[in-house]
Amino acid sequence: MKVLVIQNCEIEGFGLYERYLIDHRMDYDILDAYKSNPFPPLEEYDAFFIGGTPISVNEIHKHDFLIKESKYIEEVIESHKPCLGICFGAQLLAHLLGAAVRKNPVAEIGGYEVKLTPQGEKDPCFAGFPTIFPVFHWHADTFDVPRQARLLVEGEDCKNQAFRFQNILGLQFHLEITLEQLERWLEEYSDELKLVNKTRDQVIHEYRTREKIMAS
C-alpha cells in the first residue's frame, strides 16, 4: 500500500500517524499542498490522509490550493479508496459529502473525553478502544454528519467527533499529536487560548495526563 499524506499547514503534521507508517514500513509521500505543489495522479496511491489547517472549510474559495484540493478529494471519494481526514480534513470530507460545516457553540482546545456510539463500537477502526477514551482537540468549527454516513464517536461539548462513509473516515480529534507538535501550536495559536479560558500550562497538563493512552 502506498499512502499520500496531504499536509495543509506547515506546523500541522501527522505525528504518530506518520510514525505508524514508518514503523510498519509503509510507502508514503507527503504533499505540501499549502505550498501549491501539484497533486499527483490518483492511481499512484492506495490511500490518502488529509491534515489540518486553521483555515475554515467555509473559506476554501479564498485559497487556490484548497480549491484544487477539494476537486482532488472529490475524485478520491469517487474512487472508493481509503481516505482519513483529521480535524479540517474531516470537515472537508463532510463538506464534500454534502454536510454543513459551522461554528461549534464552544471551541475545544486541550484534553477531552469522547464516547463511541453503537455504530462506533462495531467499526473496525475502533476495535479495542474503550467506550470512553481521551483525545486532544484544537478546533472551533464542527461538521454535520453527512446524510449517508454513520456517526462513530460523539462528545459532550461538540457532538459529532467521527464519521464513516464507505472507506471515508473523518476524525475531529487528534490522536496523532506529539508534545513537540503541541508546543508549536501553543506558540503559533496562543491567542486562541482565550476562547477556552485556559493557560499554556493547563493545555500541556491536559495533554500529558492523556498522552500515553492516546498513543496506545
C-alpha positions in Angstrom: 0.0 0.0 0.0 1.2 3.5 -0.9 -0.2 6.5 1.0 -0.5 10.1 0.0 -0.3 12.4 3.1 -1.7 15.8 2.3 -0.4 18.5 4.6 -2.4 21.7 4.6 -0.3 23.8 7.1 3.4 23.8 7.8 3.0 23.2 11.6 0.2 20.7 11.5 1.9 17.5 10.6 0.9 13.9 11.2 2.9 13.0 14.3 2.1 9.5 15.5 0.2 8.6 12.3 3.4 9.2 10.3 5.4 7.3 12.8 3.0 4.4 12.3 3.6 4.4 8.6 7.4 4.4 9.2 7.2 1.6 11.9 5.2 -0.6 9.6 7.4 0.2 6.6 4.5 1.5 4.6 5.4 3.6 1.5 4.2 7.1 1.6 4.7 10.6 0.2 4.0 13.9 1.9 2.4 16.6 -0.3 2.8 20.1 1.0 -0.5 21.3 -0.5 -0.2 24.7 1.2 2.8 25.4 -1.0 0.6 25.0 -4.0 2.5 21.9 -5.1 0.7 19.9 -7.8 -1.4 17.0 -6.9 -0.1 13.6 -8.2 -2.2 11.2 -10.3 -4.7 9.4 -8.2 -3.8 6.0 -9.4 -0.3 6.2 -7.9 -1.8 5.8 -4.4 -3.9 3.3 -2.5 -4.9 5.5 0.5 -5.0 9.2 1.5 -4.5 11.2 4.7 -5.8 14.8 4.8 -4.4 17.1 7.5 -5.4 20.2 9.4 -5.1 23.9 8.9 -6.5 26.9 10.8 -8.4 27.9 7.6 -12.1 27.3 7.8 -13.7 25.0 5.3 -16.2 27.8 4.7 -13.3 29.9 3.3 -12.0 27.4 0.8 -13.0 29.7 -2.0 -10.3 32.2 -0.8 -7.4 29.8 -1.2 -6.4 28.4 -4.6 -4.7 25.4 -3.2 -7.8 24.4 -1.2 -10.0 24.8 -4.3 -7.7 22.4 -6.2 -7.5 20.1 -3.2 -11.3 19.9 -2.9 -11.6 18.8 -6.5 -8.9 16.2 -6.0 -10.6 14.8 -2.8 -13.9 14.6 -4.7 -12.1 12.2 -7.1 -10.7 10.3 -4.1 -14.2 9.9 -2.7 -15.4 8.6 -6.1 -12.5 6.2 -6.3 -13.7 4.4 -3.1 -10.0 4.3 -1.9 -9.5 4.7 1.9 -9.3 8.3 3.0 -8.7 9.6 6.5 -9.4 13.3 7.3 -8.1 14.8 10.6 -9.8 18.0 12.0 -10.0 20.3 9.0 -9.6 17.2 6.9 -12.7 15.6 8.4 -14.6 18.8 8.0 -13.6 19.0 4.3 -14.8 15.4 3.7 -18.1 16.2 5.4 -18.5 19.3 3.2 -17.7 17.4 0.0 -20.3 14.8 1.1 -23.0 17.5 1.3 -22.9 18.3 5.0 -22.7 21.7 6.6 -19.6 22.9 8.5 -20.3 25.6 11.1 -19.0 27.2 14.3 -19.4 24.9 17.3 -21.2 26.6 20.2 -17.9 26.4 22.1 -14.3 26.0 21.0 -12.4 22.9 22.1 -8.7 23.2 23.0 -6.9 20.7 25.2 -7.7 17.3 26.5 -11.2 15.9 26.4 -13.1 12.6 26.6 -15.3 11.2 23.8 -17.6 8.2 23.5 -18.1 5.6 20.9 -21.6 5.3 19.5 -23.2 1.9 19.0 -22.0 2.1 15.4 -18.5 3.1 16.6 -18.3 0.1 18.8 -18.8 -2.1 15.8 -16.4 -0.2 13.5 -13.1 -2.0 12.8 -11.1 1.3 13.1 -12.1 1.5 16.8 -11.6 -2.2 17.6 -10.0 -2.4 21.1 -11.0 1.1 22.1 -12.8 1.6 25.4 -16.3 3.1 25.1 -15.0 6.3 26.5 -11.5 7.4 25.6 -9.3 10.6 25.8 -8.5 12.8 22.8 -6.8 16.1 22.1 -8.7 19.0 20.5 -7.9 22.3 18.8 -10.9 23.5 16.8 -13.8 25.9 16.8 -15.8 24.6 13.8 -17.7 21.3 13.6 -19.3 19.3 10.9 -22.7 17.9 10.5 -22.8 14.1 9.8 -23.3 13.5 6.0 -26.7 12.0 5.4 -25.3 8.7 4.1 -22.6 8.4 6.8 -22.6 6.9 10.3 -21.6 8.8 13.5 -18.9 6.7 15.2 -17.8 9.0 18.1 -19.6 11.8 20.0 -18.5 14.3 22.5 -20.2 16.4 25.2 -19.4 20.0 24.0 -19.1 19.0 20.3 -21.4 16.1 19.5 -20.0 15.0 16.1 -16.5 13.7 16.6 -16.0 10.9 13.9 -17.9 9.6 11.0 -17.6 6.9 8.3 -18.9 6.8 4.8 -17.8 3.6 3.0 -14.0 4.0 3.0 -14.1 7.6 4.2 -13.2 8.2 7.8 -13.4 11.7 9.4 -11.9 12.4 12.8 -12.5 15.8 14.5 -10.0 15.0 17.2 -6.2 14.5 17.3 -4.7 11.2 18.5 -1.6 11.8 16.4 -0.3 14.9 18.2 3.1 14.8 19.9 4.4 17.1 22.6 6.7 18.8 20.1 3.7 19.5 17.8 1.7 20.8 20.7 4.4 23.2 21.8 4.5 24.6 18.2 0.7 25.0 18.2 0.8 26.8 21.5 3.3 29.2 20.1 1.6 29.8 16.8 -2.0 29.8 18.1 -1.6 31.3 21.6 -4.2 33.9 21.0 -6.9 31.2 20.7 -6.4 30.0 24.3 -8.7 32.9 25.4 -11.6 31.1 23.6 -11.5 28.4 26.2 -10.1 30.4 29.1 -7.0 28.2 29.5 -3.4 28.8 30.0 -0.5 27.2 28.1 0.4 25.2 31.2 -3.2 23.9 31.6 -3.3 22.7 28.0 0.1 20.9 28.3 -1.1 19.3 31.6 -4.3 18.1 29.9 -2.2 16.6 27.1 0.4 15.0 29.3 -2.2 13.2 31.5 -3.7 11.7 28.4 -0.6 11.2 26.3 0.1 7.5 27.0 -3.4 6.4 26.5 -3.9 8.4 23.3 -0.7 6.9 21.8 -1.5 3.3 22.8 
